[in-house]
Amino acid sequence: MKQLALLSIHDVYGDNLRDTWDYERSRFSNKDLVEAVLLLPNTTRTNVMLRDSSGRFISYKEVIPEVVGDAVASLRPFPTH
């Protein structure tokens, strides 16, 4: 398991607008991170990036805190539009 340092969510809206939100684990609670992941219903797993303290990508299956990994696992795997 690897410690989460940065959570990034990249969303694209119907009119092709794009937004990216970055959440540093040191500044947000586990509850805040889970709420951020589940905020928009069209977010997919491919739009959520998890990084460790050295900046490397980590899988939602091996992230600590596990509640964040579980939230990402509950999202749709791929965009469907």
C-alpha atoms as an extended CHARMM CRD file, in Angstrom:
* protein
*
        81  EXT
         1         1  MET       CA              0.0000000000        0.0000000000        0.0000000000  PROA      1               0.0000000000
         2         2  LYS       CA              1.1770000000        3.5200000000       -0.7830000000  PROA      2               0.0000000000
         3         3  GLN       CA              0.4390000000        6.7900000000        0.9740000000  PROA      3               0.0000000000
         4         4  LEU       CA             -1.6180000000        9.2790000000       -0.9970000000  PROA      4               0.0000000000
         5         5  ALA       CA             -0.0580000000       12.7430000000       -1.2650000000  PROA      5               0.0000000000
         6         6  LEU       CA             -2.0770000000       14.3530000000       -4.0920000000  PROA      6               0.0000000000
         7         7  LEU       CA             -5.5030000000       13.6650000000       -5.5470000000  PROA      7               0.0000000000
         8         8  SER       CA             -6.3200000000       15.2930000000       -8.9150000000  PROA      8               0.0000000000
         9         9  ILE       CA             -9.7190000000       15.1710000000      -10.5830000000  PROA      9               0.0000000000
        10        10  HSD       CA            -10.0620000000       16.1860000000      -14.2230000000  PROA      10              0.0000000000
        11        11  ASP       CA            -13.5990000000       16.5750000000      -15.5760000000  PROA      11              0.0000000000
        12        12  VAL       CA            -14.9400000000       17.4720000000      -19.0020000000  PROA      12              0.0000000000
        13        13  TYR       CA            -18.4440000000       18.8730000000      -19.2620000000  PROA      13              0.0000000000
        14        14  GLY       CA            -20.9580000000       18.4810000000      -22.0960000000  PROA      14              0.0000000000
        15        15  ASP       CA            -20.0380000000       21.8110000000      -23.6960000000  PROA      15              0.0000000000
        16        16  ASN       CA            -16.3270000000       20.7680000000      -23.7360000000  PROA      16              0.0000000000
        17        17  LEU       CA            -15.3850000000       22.8760000000      -20.7100000000  PROA      17              0.0000000000
        18        18  ARG       CA            -12.5770000000       21.3380000000      -18.6620000000  PROA      18              0.0000000000
        19        19  ASP       CA            -11.7510000000       21.6790000000      -14.9830000000  PROA      19              0.0000000000
        20        20  THR       CA             -9.0600000000       20.1660000000      -12.8030000000  PROA      20              0.0000000000
        21        21  TRP       CA             -9.0920000000       20.1150000000       -9.0270000000  PROA      21              0.0000000000
        22        22  ASP       CA             -6.0390000000       19.2330000000       -6.9270000000  PROA      22              0.0000000000
        23        23  TYR       CA             -6.2900000000       18.1500000000       -3.2980000000  PROA      23              0.0000000000
        24        24  GLU       CA             -3.1590000000       17.8050000000       -1.1790000000  PROA      24              0.0000000000
        25        25  ARG       CA             -3.7290000000       15.1080000000        1.4140000000  PROA      25              0.0000000000
        26        26  SER       CA             -2.0120000000       17.1940000000        4.0900000000  PROA      26              0.0000000000
        27        27  ARG       CA             -4.6390000000       19.9390000000        3.7040000000  PROA      27              0.0000000000
        28        28  PHE       CA             -7.8360000000       17.8590000000        3.4460000000  PROA      28              0.0000000000
        29        29  SER       CA             -9.4810000000       15.2250000000        5.6220000000  PROA      29              0.0000000000
        30        30  ASN       CA            -10.3100000000       11.7450000000        4.3320000000  PROA      30              0.0000000000
        31        31  LYS       CA            -13.9860000000       12.7610000000        4.3100000000  PROA      31              0.0000000000
        32        32  ASP       CA            -13.2160000000       15.8110000000        2.1360000000  PROA      32              0.0000000000
        33        33  LEU       CA            -11.2650000000       13.6690000000       -0.3360000000  PROA      33              0.0000000000
        34        34  VAL       CA            -14.0700000000       11.1030000000       -0.6190000000  PROA      34              0.0000000000
        35        35  GLU       CA            -16.6520000000       13.8600000000       -1.1230000000  PROA      35              0.0000000000
        36        36  ALA       CA            -14.4850000000       15.4250000000       -3.8370000000  PROA      36              0.0000000000
        37        37  VAL       CA            -14.2400000000       12.1000000000       -5.6880000000  PROA      37              0.0000000000
        38        38  LEU       CA            -17.9990000000       11.5140000000       -5.5110000000  PROA      38              0.0000000000
        39        39  LEU       CA            -19.0980000000       15.1270000000       -6.1110000000  PROA      39              0.0000000000
        40        40  LEU       CA            -19.8850000000       14.9000000000       -9.8300000000  PROA      40              0.0000000000
        41        41  PRO       CA            -21.8140000000       11.8290000000      -11.0330000000  PROA      41              0.0000000000
        42        42  ASN       CA            -20.1530000000       11.7800000000      -14.4710000000  PROA      42              0.0000000000
        43        43  THR       CA            -16.6160000000       11.4870000000      -13.1010000000  PROA      43              0.0000000000
        44        44  THR       CA            -14.9530000000        8.2480000000      -14.1480000000  PROA      44              0.0000000000
        45        45  ARG       CA            -11.9890000000        6.3710000000      -12.7010000000  PROA      45              0.0000000000
        46        46  THR       CA             -9.8460000000        7.4530000000      -15.6460000000  PROA      46              0.0000000000
        47        47  ASN       CA            -10.3390000000       11.1080000000      -14.5850000000  PROA      47              0.0000000000
        48        48  VAL       CA             -8.9580000000       10.6280000000      -11.0560000000  PROA      48              0.0000000000
        49        49  MET       CA             -5.1900000000       10.6990000000      -10.6170000000  PROA      49              0.0000000000
        50        50  LEU       CA             -3.5540000000        9.6030000000       -7.3800000000  PROA      50              0.0000000000
        51        51  ARG       CA              0.0950000000       10.4250000000       -6.6440000000  PROA      51              0.0000000000
        52        52  ASP       CA              2.4820000000        9.5380000000       -3.8540000000  PROA      52              0.0000000000
        53        53  SER       CA              4.9090000000       11.9430000000       -2.1740000000  PROA      53              0.0000000000
        54        54  SER       CA              7.5030000000       11.5070000000       -4.9460000000  PROA      54              0.0000000000
        55        55  GLY       CA              4.9350000000       12.4010000000       -7.6270000000  PROA      55              0.0000000000
        56        56  ARG       CA              4.4960000000        8.8930000000       -9.0260000000  PROA      56              0.0000000000
        57        57  PHE       CA              1.0470000000        7.6680000000       -9.9920000000  PROA      57              0.0000000000
        58        58  ILE       CA             -0.4540000000        5.0500000000       -7.7020000000  PROA      58              0.0000000000
        59        59  SER       CA             -3.3910000000        2.7260000000       -8.2350000000  PROA      59              0.0000000000
        60        60  TYR       CA             -6.6620000000        3.2660000000       -6.3980000000  PROA      60              0.0000000000
        61        61  LYS       CA             -6.3630000000       -0.4120000000       -5.4120000000  PROA      61              0.0000000000
        62        62  GLU       CA             -3.2460000000        0.2170000000       -3.3200000000  PROA      62              0.0000000000
        63        63  VAL       CA             -3.8320000000        3.6810000000       -1.8820000000  PROA      63              0.0000000000
        64        64  ILE       CA             -3.8770000000        4.7010000000        1.7680000000  PROA      64              0.0000000000
        65        65  PRO       CA             -6.3590000000        5.9070000000        3.0070000000  PROA      65              0.0000000000
        66        66  GLU       CA             -8.4280000000        2.9990000000        1.7400000000  PROA      66              0.0000000000
        67        67  VAL       CA            -11.6890000000        5.0110000000        1.8840000000  PROA      67              0.0000000000
        68        68  VAL       CA            -10.3680000000        7.1400000000       -0.9930000000  PROA      68              0.0000000000
        69        69  GLY       CA             -9.5370000000        4.0260000000       -3.0180000000  PROA      69              0.0000000000
        70        70  ASP       CA            -13.0110000000        2.6420000000       -2.3090000000  PROA      70              0.0000000000
        71        71  ALA       CA            -14.6080000000        5.9000000000       -3.4980000000  PROA      71              0.0000000000
        72        72  VAL       CA            -12.6180000000        5.8050000000       -6.7470000000  PROA      72              0.0000000000
        73        73  ALA       CA            -13.5160000000        2.1140000000       -7.2040000000  PROA      73              0.0000000000
        74        74  SER       CA            -17.2200000000        3.0300000000       -7.0440000000  PROA      74              0.0000000000
        75        75  LEU       CA            -16.9360000000        5.3190000000      -10.1030000000  PROA      75              0.0000000000
        76        76  ARG       CA            -17.6130000000        4.1910000000      -13.6650000000  PROA      76              0.0000000000
        77        77  PRO       CA            -14.4670000000        2.6880000000      -15.1870000000  PROA      77              0.0000000000
        78        78  PHE       CA            -14.4900000000        4.6530000000      -18.4800000000  PROA      78              0.0000000000
        79        79  PRO       CA            -16.3870000000        7.5440000000      -20.0870000000  PROA      79              0.0000000000
        80        80  THR       CA            -19.4890000000        6.3500000000      -21.9280000000  PROA      80              0.0000000000
        81        81  HSD       CA            -20.2260000000        9.2610000000      -24.2640000000  PROA      81              0.0000000000
